[in-house]
Amino acid sequence: MPTRLSFLHQFKLNGLRGMCCGALLGAFAAVNLVTDSDRARTIVAELLEWYRTVAHSAFCKDSVINWMIESGYAHGNDQRKERCAKLTGDVAAKAVELLQSIRWKVGGY
């Protein structure tokens, strides 16, 4: 595992696996691979703030429960799976948007 991704291992070691949305972890990993640490921290913070406004929590469990209450759908329902798939795509798109924003501000990653 590249050392820039070692933060992901901490989720497993600290019993936090399943707590943070997997879409966020994937985006965090990608950002950490293509930017320096300072820029990665900025992008990750912005992405997390955006995600919280969309999903109402960065925690997978809370986000899904909130959505189930609002939508009336059950956990195993296909609509829940579709919601998570769409949210994952939205997270990827937002991460790219933030990466491009940083790139144009500073003239490269």
N, CA, C and O atoms as a Tinker XYZ file with bonds, in Angstrom:
   436  protein
     1  N      0.849000   -1.173000    0.000000    73     2
     2  CA     0.000000    0.000000    0.000000    64     1     3
     3  C      0.895000    1.237000    0.000000    63     2     4     5
     4  O      1.773000    1.355000    0.855000    81     3
     5  N      0.691000    2.160000   -0.940000    73     3     6
     6  CA     1.474000    3.396000   -0.926000    64     5     7
     7  C      1.318000    4.116000    0.408000    63     6     8     9
     8  O      0.233000    4.132000    0.989000    81     7
     9  N      2.397000    4.705000    0.887000    73     7    10
    10  CA     2.342000    5.368000    2.201000    64     9    11
    11  C      1.313000    6.488000    2.228000    63    10    12    13
    12  O      0.782000    6.809000    3.291000    81    11
    13  N      1.022000    7.087000    1.081000    73    11    14
    14  CA     0.035000    8.168000    1.049000    64    13    15
    15  C     -1.374000    7.651000    1.274000    63    14    16    17
    16  O     -2.299000    8.438000    1.477000    81    15
    17  N     -1.546000    6.340000    1.240000    73    15    18
    18  CA    -2.865000    5.758000    1.493000    64    17    19
    19  C     -2.935000    5.093000    2.862000    63    18    20    21
    20  O     -3.937000    4.457000    3.189000    81    19
    21  N     -1.893000    5.230000    3.657000    73    19    22
    22  CA    -1.864000    4.554000    4.950000    64    21    23
    23  C     -2.984000    5.010000    5.879000    63    22    24    25
    24  O     -3.364000    4.278000    6.793000    81    23
    25  N     -3.516000    6.206000    5.657000    73    23    26
    26  CA    -4.610000    6.680000    6.497000    64    25    27
    27  C     -5.825000    5.758000    6.386000    63    26    28    29
    28  O     -6.592000    5.638000    7.342000    81    27
    29  N     -6.011000    5.105000    5.238000    73    27    30
    30  CA    -7.150000    4.194000    5.068000    64    29    31
    31  C     -7.046000    3.005000    6.012000    63    30    32    33
    32  O     -8.053000    2.506000    6.514000    81    31
    33  N     -5.821000    2.559000    6.247000    73    31    34
    34  CA    -5.608000    1.414000    7.135000    64    33    35
    35  C     -6.051000    1.746000    8.558000    63    34    36    37
    36  O     -6.479000    0.857000    9.295000    81    35
    37  N     -5.953000    3.011000    8.950000    73    35    38
    38  CA    -6.349000    3.415000   10.295000    64    37    39
    39  C     -7.835000    3.175000   10.553000    63    38    40    41
    40  O     -8.229000    2.902000   11.687000    81    39
    41  N     -8.655000    3.273000    9.522000    73    39    42
    42  CA   -10.084000    3.012000    9.695000    64    41    43
    43  C    -10.307000    1.577000   10.164000    63    42    44    45
    44  O    -11.133000    1.326000   11.042000    81    43
    45  N     -9.575000    0.648000    9.582000    73    43    46
    46  CA    -9.716000   -0.757000    9.963000    64    45    47
    47  C     -9.133000   -0.986000   11.357000    63    46    48    49
    48  O     -9.753000   -1.654000   12.185000    81    47
    49  N     -7.958000   -0.444000   11.620000    73    47    50
    50  CA    -7.293000   -0.664000   12.906000    64    49    51
    51  C     -8.074000   -0.083000   14.068000    63    50    52    53
    52  O     -8.101000   -0.662000   15.154000    81    51
    53  N     -8.697000    1.037000   13.851000    73    51    54
    54  CA    -9.413000    1.715000   14.931000    64    53    55
    55  C    -10.879000    1.329000   15.023000    63    54    56    57
    56  O    -11.651000    1.982000   15.723000    81    55
    57  N    -11.265000    0.277000   14.324000    73    55    58
    58  CA   -12.646000   -0.185000   14.393000    64    57    59
    59  C    -13.629000    0.764000   13.731000    63    58    60    61
    60  O    -14.816000    0.754000   14.058000    81    59
    61  N    -13.156000    1.576000   12.811000    73    59    62
    62  CA   -14.014000    2.563000   12.177000    64    61    63
    63  C    -14.541000    2.110000   10.829000    63    62    64    65
    64  O    -15.282000    2.844000   10.175000    81    63
    65  N    -14.167000    0.902000   10.400000    73    63    66
    66  CA   -14.642000    0.419000    9.113000    64    65    67
    67  C    -16.161000    0.377000    9.123000    63    66    68    69
    68  O    -16.777000   -0.091000   10.081000    81    67
    69  N    -16.744000    0.863000    8.063000    73    67    70
    70  CA   -18.194000    0.919000    7.974000    64    69    71
    71  C    -18.781000    2.207000    8.516000    63    70    72    73
    72  O    -19.977000    2.459000    8.372000    81    71
    73  N    -17.955000    3.010000    9.131000    73    71    74
    74  CA   -18.455000    4.257000    9.696000    64    73    75
    75  C    -18.516000    5.347000    8.635000    63    74    76    77
    76  O    -19.558000    5.980000    8.463000    81    75
    77  N    -17.428000    5.575000    7.929000    73    75    78
    78  CA   -17.376000    6.627000    6.912000    64    77    79
    79  C    -17.868000    6.059000    5.587000    63    78    80    81
    80  O    -17.579000    4.911000    5.249000    81    79
    81  N    -18.600000    6.854000    4.853000    73    79    82
    82  CA   -19.106000    6.429000    3.552000    64    81    83
    83  C    -17.945000    5.978000    2.665000    63    82    84    85
    84  O    -16.936000    6.673000    2.546000    81    83
    85  N    -18.096000    4.824000    2.054000    73    83    86
    86  CA   -17.060000    4.285000    1.183000    64    85    87
    87  C    -16.774000    5.169000   -0.014000    63    86    88    89
    88  O    -15.645000    5.213000   -0.501000    81    87
    89  N    -17.792000    5.875000   -0.494000    73    87    90
    90  CA   -17.576000    6.798000   -1.607000    64    89    91
    91  C    -16.579000    7.879000   -1.208000    63    90    92    93
    92  O    -15.726000    8.267000   -2.005000    81    91
    93  N    -16.689000    8.361000    0.021000    73    91    94
    94  CA   -15.747000    9.367000    0.507000    64    93    95
    95  C    -14.344000    8.800000    0.617000    63    94    96    97
    96  O    -13.379000    9.444000    0.207000    81    95
    97  N    -14.223000    7.594000    1.170000    73    95    98
    98  CA   -12.895000    7.007000    1.331000    64    97    99
    99  C    -12.208000    6.815000   -0.016000    63    98   100   101
   100  O    -11.008000    7.056000   -0.142000    81    99
   101  N    -12.961000    6.385000   -1.016000    73    99   102
   102  CA   -12.384000    6.234000   -2.346000    64   101   103
   103  C    -11.913000    7.563000   -2.908000    63   102   104   105
   104  O    -10.831000    7.653000   -3.487000    81   103
   105  N    -12.726000    8.588000   -2.736000    73   103   106
   106  CA   -12.346000    9.924000   -3.215000    64   105   107
   107  C    -11.147000   10.455000   -2.443000    63   106   108   109
   108  O    -10.244000   11.048000   -3.034000    81   107
   109  N    -11.129000   10.248000   -1.127000    73   107   110
   110  CA    -9.990000   10.691000   -0.322000    64   109   111
   111  C     -8.706000   10.024000   -0.807000    63   110   112   113
   112  O     -7.668000   10.675000   -0.922000    81   111
   113  N     -8.780000    8.725000   -1.090000    73   111   114
   114  CA    -7.609000    7.990000   -1.566000    64   113   115
   115  C     -7.126000    8.552000   -2.898000    63   114   116   117
   116  O     -5.932000    8.789000   -3.077000    81   115
   117  N     -8.043000    8.763000   -3.824000    73   115   118
   118  CA    -7.660000    9.293000   -5.137000    64   117   119
   119  C     -7.013000   10.668000   -5.014000    63   118   120   121
   120  O     -5.998000   10.940000   -5.655000    81   119
   121  N     -7.591000   11.524000   -4.201000    73   119   122
   122  CA    -7.047000   12.871000   -4.005000    64   121   123
   123  C     -5.645000   12.788000   -3.413000    63   122   124   125
   124  O     -4.748000   13.517000   -3.837000    81   123
   125  N     -5.452000   11.911000   -2.444000    73   123   126
   126  CA    -4.143000   11.767000   -1.808000    64   125   127
   127  C     -3.084000   11.231000   -2.765000    63   126   128   129
   128  O     -1.896000   11.503000   -2.589000    81   127
   129  N     -3.498000   10.479000   -3.764000    73   127   130
   130  CA    -2.536000    9.946000   -4.727000    64   129   131
   131  C     -2.074000   10.982000   -5.751000    63   130   132   133
   132  O     -0.971000   10.865000   -6.284000    81   131
   133  N     -2.888000   11.980000   -6.032000    73   131   134
   134  CA    -2.551000   12.904000   -7.116000    64   133   135
   135  C     -2.210000   14.318000   -6.662000    63   134   136   137
   136  O     -1.907000   15.172000   -7.495000    81   135
   137  N     -2.254000   14.580000   -5.368000    73   135   138
   138  CA    -1.918000   15.923000   -4.884000    64   137   139
   139  C     -0.946000   15.820000   -3.720000    63   138   140   141
   140  O     -0.767000   14.753000   -3.133000    81   139
   141  N     -0.323000   16.945000   -3.395000    73   139   142
   142  CA     0.537000   16.954000   -2.214000    64   141   143
   143  C     -0.336000   17.008000   -0.958000    63   142   144   145
   144  O     -1.546000   17.217000   -1.044000    81   143
   145  N      0.270000   16.822000    0.175000    73   143   146
   146  CA    -0.474000   16.693000    1.432000    64   145   147
   147  C     -1.311000   17.921000    1.773000    63   146   148   149
   148  O     -2.452000   17.790000    2.216000    81   147
   149  N     -0.752000   19.113000    1.569000    73   147   150
   150  CA    -1.500000   20.333000    1.901000    64   149   151
   151  C     -2.734000   20.490000    1.025000    63   150   152   153
   152  O     -3.818000   20.798000    1.521000    81   151
   153  N     -2.570000   20.281000   -0.265000    73   151   154
   154  CA    -3.711000   20.394000   -1.173000    64   153   155
   155  C     -4.728000   19.282000   -0.909000    63   154   156   157
   156  O     -5.937000   19.502000   -0.976000    81   155
   157  N     -4.224000   18.100000   -0.611000    73   155   158
   158  CA    -5.134000   16.981000   -0.319000    64   157   159
   159  C     -5.992000   17.307000    0.896000    63   158   160   161
   160  O     -7.198000   17.061000    0.884000    81   159
   161  N     -5.384000   17.856000    1.943000    73   159   162
   162  CA    -6.158000   18.217000    3.146000    64   161   163
   163  C     -7.250000   19.236000    2.814000    63   162   164   165
   164  O     -8.373000   19.127000    3.305000    81   163
   165  N     -6.923000   20.210000    1.992000    73   163   166
   166  CA    -7.893000   21.233000    1.600000    64   165   167
   167  C     -9.044000   20.614000    0.830000    63   166   168   169
   168  O    -10.211000   20.880000    1.119000    81   167
   169  N     -8.711000   19.782000   -0.156000    73   167   170
   170  CA    -9.746000   19.161000   -0.986000    64   169   171
   171  C    -10.601000   18.210000   -0.159000    63   170   172   173
   172  O    -11.826000   18.210000   -0.285000    81   171
   173  N     -9.974000   17.406000    0.680000    73   171   174
   174  CA   -10.719000   16.456000    1.518000    64   173   175
   175  C    -11.677000   17.203000    2.440000    63   174   176   177
   176  O    -12.822000   16.787000    2.610000    81   175
   177  N    -11.220000   18.294000    3.031000    73   175   178
   178  CA   -12.085000   19.081000    3.920000    64   177   179
   179  C    -13.277000   19.661000    3.156000    63   178   180   181
   180  O    -14.406000   19.634000    3.646000    81   179
   181  N    -13.023000   20.183000    1.958000    73   179   182
   182  CA   -14.115000   20.744000    1.153000    64   181   183
   183  C    -15.088000   19.653000    0.710000    63   182   184   185
   184  O    -16.303000   19.851000    0.721000    81   183
   185  N    -14.544000   18.509000    0.324000    73   183   186
   186  CA   -15.396000   17.401000   -0.108000    64   185   187
   187  C    -16.258000   16.899000    1.052000    63   186   188   189
   188  O    -17.443000   16.618000    0.875000    81   187
   189  N    -15.665000   16.791000    2.221000    73   187   190
   190  CA   -16.408000   16.340000    3.400000    64   189   191
   191  C    -17.513000   17.328000    3.763000    63   190   192   193
   192  O    -18.626000   16.918000    4.090000    81   191
   193  N    -17.219000   18.608000    3.710000    73   191   194
   194  CA   -18.230000   19.623000    4.010000    64   193   195
   195  C    -19.386000   19.539000    3.002000    63   194   196   197
   196  O    -20.555000   19.590000    3.384000    81   195
   197  N    -19.048000   19.411000    1.721000    73   195   198
   198  CA   -20.084000   19.275000    0.685000    64   197   199
   199  C    -20.921000   18.022000    0.927000    63   198   200   201
   200  O    -22.148000   18.071000    0.842000    81   199
   201  N    -20.269000   16.907000    1.226000    73   199   202
   202  CA   -20.976000   15.644000    1.424000    64   201   203
   203  C    -21.970000   15.742000    2.578000    63   202   204   205
   204  O    -23.094000   15.246000    2.490000    81   203
   205  N    -21.546000   16.380000    3.644000    73   203   206
   206  CA   -22.441000   16.517000    4.807000    64   205   207
   207  C    -23.700000   17.302000    4.468000    63   206   208   209
   208  O    -24.765000   17.038000    5.026000    81   207
   209  N    -23.586000   18.262000    3.559000    73   207   210
   210  CA   -24.782000   19.015000    3.167000    64   209   211
   211  C    -25.697000   18.170000    2.289000    63   210   212   213
   212  O    -26.912000   18.369000    2.289000    81   211
   213  N    -25.130000   17.238000    1.547000    73   211   214
   214  CA   -25.912000   16.378000    0.650000    64   213   215
   215  C    -26.512000   15.186000    1.396000    63   214   216   217
   216  O    -27.696000   14.885000    1.245000    81   215
   217  N    -25.689000   14.512000    2.201000    73   215   218
   218  CA   -26.111000   13.267000    2.853000    64   217   219
   219  C    -26.471000   13.450000    4.327000    63   218   220   221
   220  O    -26.951000   12.513000    4.966000    81   219
   221  N    -26.248000   14.623000    4.860000    73   219   222
   222  CA   -26.588000   14.973000    6.250000    64   221   223
   223  C    -25.712000   14.283000    7.285000    63   222   224   225
   224  O    -25.972000   14.405000    8.482000    81   223
   225  N    -24.688000   13.565000    6.860000    73   223   226
   226  CA   -23.731000   12.941000    7.763000    64   225   227
   227  C    -22.638000   12.294000    6.927000    63   226   228   229
   228  O    -22.901000   11.823000    5.821000    81   227
   229  N    -21.427000   12.268000    7.439000    73   227   230
   230  CA   -20.339000   11.564000    6.744000    64   229   231
   231  C    -20.334000   10.091000    7.103000    63   230   232   233
   232  O    -19.642000    9.299000    6.463000    81   231
   233  N    -21.097000    9.715000    8.121000    73   231   234
   234  CA   -21.160000    8.318000    8.536000    64   233   235
   235  C    -22.176000    7.563000    7.691000    63   234   236   237
   236  O    -23.331000    7.970000    7.571000    81   235
   237  N    -21.734000    6.479000    7.120000    73   235   238
   238  CA   -22.580000    5.670000    6.242000    64   237   239
   239  C    -23.903000    5.317000    6.923000    63   238   240   241
   240  O    -24.981000    5.547000    6.375000    81   239
   241  N    -23.800000    4.770000    8.093000    73   239   242
   242  CA   -24.994000    4.304000    8.810000    64   241   243
   243  C    -25.997000    5.436000    9.032000    63   242   244   245
   244  O    -27.191000    5.271000    8.779000    81   243
   245  N    -25.515000    6.575000    9.500000    73   243   246
   246  CA   -26.401000    7.720000    9.752000    64   245   247
   247  C    -27.000000    8.258000    8.460000    63   246   248   249
   248  O    -28.183000    8.594000    8.402000    81   247
   249  N    -26.178000    8.334000    7.435000    73   247   250
   250  CA   -26.640000    8.833000    6.146000    64   249   251
   251  C    -27.761000    7.958000    5.591000    63   250   252   253
   252  O    -28.779000    8.463000    5.119000    81   251
   253  N    -27.565000    6.653000    5.652000    73   251   254
   254  CA   -28.571000    5.724000    5.133000    64   253   255
   255  C    -29.844000    5.778000    5.980000    63   254   256   257
   256  O    -30.950000    5.804000    5.441000    81   255
   257  N    -29.689000    5.794000    7.290000    73   255   258
   258  CA   -30.865000    5.856000    8.168000    64   257   259
   259  C    -31.655000    7.135000    7.919000    63   258   260   261
   260  O    -32.882000    7.099000    7.831000    81   259
   261  N    -30.960000    8.269000    7.806000    73   259   262
   262  CA   -31.650000    9.533000    7.525000    64   261   263
   263  C    -32.405000    9.453000    6.208000    63   262   264   265
   264  O    -33.548000    9.900000    6.114000    81   263
   265  N    -31.770000    8.887000    5.195000    73   263   266
   266  CA   -32.423000    8.760000    3.890000    64   265   267
   267  C    -33.636000    7.838000    3.979000    63   266   268   269
   268  O    -34.677000    8.126000    3.388000    81   267
   269  N    -33.510000    6.732000    4.712000    73   267   270
   270  CA   -34.631000    5.795000    4.856000    64   269   271
   271  C    -35.818000    6.474000    5.529000    63   270   272   273
   272  O    -36.961000    6.275000    5.116000    81   271
   273  N    -35.563000    7.265000    6.551000    73   271   274
   274  CA   -36.634000    7.980000    7.252000    64   273   275
   275  C    -37.305000    8.976000    6.312000    63   274   276   277
   276  O    -38.532000    9.054000    6.248000    81   275
   277  N    -36.488000    9.738000    5.582000    73   275   278
   278  CA   -37.033000   10.747000    4.664000    64   277   279
   279  C    -37.784000   10.117000    3.493000    63   278   280   281
   280  O    -38.822000   10.628000    3.073000    81   279
   281  N    -37.259000    9.006000    2.966000    73   279   282
   282  CA   -37.843000    8.412000    1.760000    64   281   283
   283  C    -38.938000    7.397000    2.051000    63   282   284   285
   284  O    -39.830000    7.187000    1.230000    81   283
   285  N    -38.870000    6.763000    3.227000    73   283   286
   286  CA   -39.827000    5.720000    3.559000    64   285   287
   287  C    -39.452000    4.344000    3.034000    63   286   288   289
   288  O    -40.203000    3.384000    3.205000    81   287
   289  N    -38.281000    4.245000    2.388000    73   287   290
   290  CA   -37.831000    2.953000    1.864000    64   289   291
   291  C    -37.071000    2.167000    2.926000    63   290   292   293
   292  O    -36.451000    2.742000    3.821000    81   291
   293  N    -37.132000    0.845000    2.810000    73   291   294
   294  CA   -36.414000   -0.041000    3.726000    64   293   295
   295  C    -34.957000   -0.177000    3.300000    63   294   296   297
   296  O    -34.597000    0.154000    2.170000    81   295
   297  N    -34.128000   -0.665000    4.213000    73   295   298
   298  CA   -32.692000   -0.793000    3.967000    64   297   299
   299  C    -32.365000   -1.691000    2.777000    63   298   300   301
   300  O    -31.512000   -1.333000    1.965000    81   299
   301  N    -33.000000   -2.813000    2.652000    73   299   302
   302  CA   -32.693000   -3.751000    1.579000    64   301   303
   303  C    -33.341000   -3.418000    0.246000    63   302   304   305
   304  O    -33.185000   -4.161000   -0.723000    81   303
   305  N    -34.051000   -2.333000    0.186000    73   303   306
   306  CA   -34.789000   -1.953000   -1.007000    64   305   307
   307  C    -33.840000   -1.550000   -2.141000    63   306   308   309
   308  O    -32.765000   -1.006000   -1.890000    81   307
   309  N    -34.237000   -1.814000   -3.372000    73   307   310
   310  CA   -33.419000   -1.445000   -4.532000    64   309   311
   311  C    -33.199000    0.061000   -4.622000    63   310   312   313
   312  O    -32.164000    0.501000   -5.122000    81   311
   313  N    -34.144000    0.850000   -4.152000    73   311   314
   314  CA   -33.991000    2.304000   -4.187000    64   313   315
   315  C    -32.837000    2.757000   -3.288000    63   314   316   317
   316  O    -32.156000    3.735000   -3.598000    81   315
   317  N    -32.618000    2.054000   -2.188000    73   315   318
   318  CA   -31.495000    2.394000   -1.317000    64   317   319
   319  C    -30.180000    2.109000   -2.036000    63   318   320   321
   320  O    -29.245000    2.906000   -1.963000    81   319
   321  N    -30.108000    0.995000   -2.719000    73   319   322
   322  CA   -28.897000    0.667000   -3.478000    64   321   323
   323  C    -28.663000    1.693000   -4.578000    63   322   324   325
   324  O    -27.529000    2.113000   -4.813000    81   323
   325  N    -29.727000    2.092000   -5.244000    73   323   326
   326  CA   -29.624000    3.092000   -6.305000    64   325   327
   327  C    -29.169000    4.432000   -5.729000    63   326   328   329
   328  O    -28.349000    5.127000   -6.329000    81   327
   329  N    -29.699000    4.786000   -4.579000    73   327   330
   330  CA   -29.320000    6.047000   -3.926000    64   329   331
   331  C    -27.827000    6.057000   -3.636000    63   330   332   333
   332  O    -27.151000    7.052000   -3.898000    81   331
   333  N    -27.305000    4.957000   -3.096000    73   331   334
   334  CA   -25.885000    4.893000   -2.770000    64   333   335
   335  C    -25.027000    4.929000   -4.035000    63   334   336   337
   336  O    -23.971000    5.560000   -4.050000    81   335
   337  N    -25.473000    4.258000   -5.091000    73   335   338
   338  CA   -24.728000    4.277000   -6.353000    64   337   339
   339  C    -24.671000    5.691000   -6.930000    63   338   340   341
   340  O    -23.618000    6.139000   -7.384000    81   339
   341  N    -25.802000    6.385000   -6.911000    73   339   342
   342  CA   -25.840000    7.758000   -7.424000    64   341   343
   343  C    -24.989000    8.688000   -6.568000    63   342   344   345
   344  O    -24.293000    9.559000   -7.089000    81   343
   345  N    -25.047000    8.499000   -5.259000    73   343   346
   346  CA   -24.259000    9.330000   -4.355000    64   345   347
   347  C    -22.769000    9.110000   -4.592000    63   346   348   349
   348  O    -21.983000   10.055000   -4.524000    81   347
   349  N    -22.381000    7.880000   -4.865000    73   347   350
   350  CA   -20.980000    7.577000   -5.163000    64   349   351
   351  C    -20.533000    8.316000   -6.426000    63   350   352   353
   352  O    -19.438000    8.877000   -6.464000    81   351
   353  N    -21.374000    8.318000   -7.448000    73   351   354
   354  CA   -21.061000    9.066000   -8.662000    64   353   355
   355  C    -20.963000   10.554000   -8.401000    63   354   356   357
   356  O    -20.090000   11.228000   -8.950000    81   355
   357  N    -21.849000   11.072000   -7.571000    73   355   358
   358  CA   -21.818000   12.493000   -7.221000    64   357   359
   359  C    -20.539000   12.853000   -6.472000    63   358   360   361
   360  O    -19.951000   13.910000   -6.701000    81   359
   361  N    -20.113000   11.965000   -5.577000    73   359   362
   362  CA   -18.875000   12.198000   -4.819000    64   361   363
   363  C    -17.679000   12.223000   -5.775000    63   362   364   365
   364  O    -16.822000   13.100000   -5.667000    81   363
   365  N    -17.615000   11.280000   -6.698000    73   363   366
   366  CA   -16.516000   11.241000   -7.667000    64   365   367
   367  C    -16.490000   12.521000   -8.509000    63   366   368   369
   368  O    -15.428000   13.103000   -8.731000    81   367
   369  N    -17.649000   12.946000   -8.966000    73   367   370
   370  CA   -17.729000   14.166000   -9.775000    64   369   371
   371  C    -17.288000   15.389000   -8.970000    63   370   372   373
   372  O    -16.574000   16.249000   -9.486000    81   371
   373  N    -17.707000   15.465000   -7.718000    73   371   374
   374  CA   -17.324000   16.606000   -6.877000    64   373   375
   375  C    -15.820000   16.592000   -6.605000    63   374   376   377
   376  O    -15.185000   17.647000   -6.598000    81   375
   377  N    -15.251000   15.419000   -6.383000    73   375   378
   378  CA   -13.807000   15.319000   -6.154000    64   377   379
   379  C    -13.046000   15.816000   -7.381000    63   378   380   381
   380  O    -12.063000   16.545000   -7.247000    81   379
   381  N    -13.488000   15.432000   -8.561000    73   379   382
   382  CA   -12.842000   15.896000   -9.797000    64   381   383
   383  C    -12.985000   17.414000   -9.924000    63   382   384   385
   384  O    -12.030000   18.103000  -10.283000    81   383
   385  N    -14.160000   17.923000   -9.635000    73   383   386
   386  CA   -14.389000   19.372000   -9.683000    64   385   387
   387  C    -13.423000   20.105000   -8.756000    63   386   388   389
   388  O    -12.836000   21.115000   -9.142000    81   387
   389  N    -13.258000   19.600000   -7.540000    73   387   390
   390  CA   -12.357000   20.241000   -6.579000    64   389   391
   391  C    -10.899000   20.120000   -7.016000    63   390   392   393
   392  O    -10.124000   21.064000   -6.860000    81   391
   393  N    -10.526000   18.969000   -7.559000    73   391   394
   394  CA    -9.163000   18.801000   -8.073000    64   393   395
   395  C     -8.886000   19.778000   -9.207000    63   394   396   397
   396  O     -7.818000   20.388000   -9.249000    81   395
   397  N     -9.823000   19.931000  -10.114000    73   395   398
   398  CA    -9.640000   20.868000  -11.219000    64   397   399
   399  C     -9.573000   22.300000  -10.722000    63   398   400   401
   400  O     -8.801000   23.104000  -11.245000    81   399
   401  N    -10.364000   22.623000   -9.731000    73   399   402
   402  CA   -10.353000   23.968000   -9.161000    64   401   403
   403  C     -8.977000   24.291000   -8.578000    63   402   404   405
   404  O     -8.433000   25.367000   -8.825000    81   403
   405  N     -8.426000   23.377000   -7.820000    73   403   406
   406  CA    -7.099000   23.565000   -7.225000    64   405   407
   407  C     -6.045000   23.648000   -8.326000    63   406   408   409
   408  O     -5.138000   24.478000   -8.271000    81   407
   409  N     -6.177000   22.781000   -9.322000    73   407   410
   410  CA    -5.198000   22.749000  -10.412000    64   409   411
   411  C     -5.124000   24.101000  -11.115000    63   410   412   413
   412  O     -4.032000   24.609000  -11.372000    81   411
   413  N     -6.274000   24.679000  -11.425000    73   411   414
   414  CA    -6.266000   25.950000  -12.161000    64   413   415
   415  C     -5.830000   27.097000  -11.271000    63   414   416   417
   416  O     -5.272000   28.071000  -11.777000    81   415
   417  N     -6.058000   27.026000   -9.979000    73   415   418
   418  CA    -5.633000   28.102000   -9.072000    64   417   419
   419  C     -4.126000   28.176000   -8.949000    63   418   420   421
   420  O     -3.556000   29.264000   -8.871000    81   419
   421  N     -3.471000   27.005000   -8.931000    73   419   422
   422  CA    -2.040000   26.974000   -8.651000    64   421   423
   423  C     -1.202000   26.543000   -9.852000    63   422   424   425
   424  O      0.023000   26.471000   -9.750000    81   423
   425  N     -1.829000   26.260000  -10.968000    73   423   426
   426  CA    -1.070000   25.905000  -12.165000    64   425   427
   427  C     -0.538000   24.494000  -12.155000    63   426   428   429
   428  O      0.569000   24.253000  -12.635000    81   427
   429  N     -1.282000   23.570000  -11.632000    73   427   430
   430  CA    -0.883000   22.161000  -11.614000    64   429   431
   431  C     -1.167000   21.535000  -10.275000    63   430   432   433
   432  O     -1.467000   22.228000   -9.302000    81   431
   433  N     -1.071000   20.219000  -10.226000    73   431   434
   434  CA    -1.309000   19.527000   -8.964000    64   433   435
   435  C     -0.087000   19.604000   -8.108000    63   434   436
   436  O     -0.080000   19.080000   -6.995000    81   435
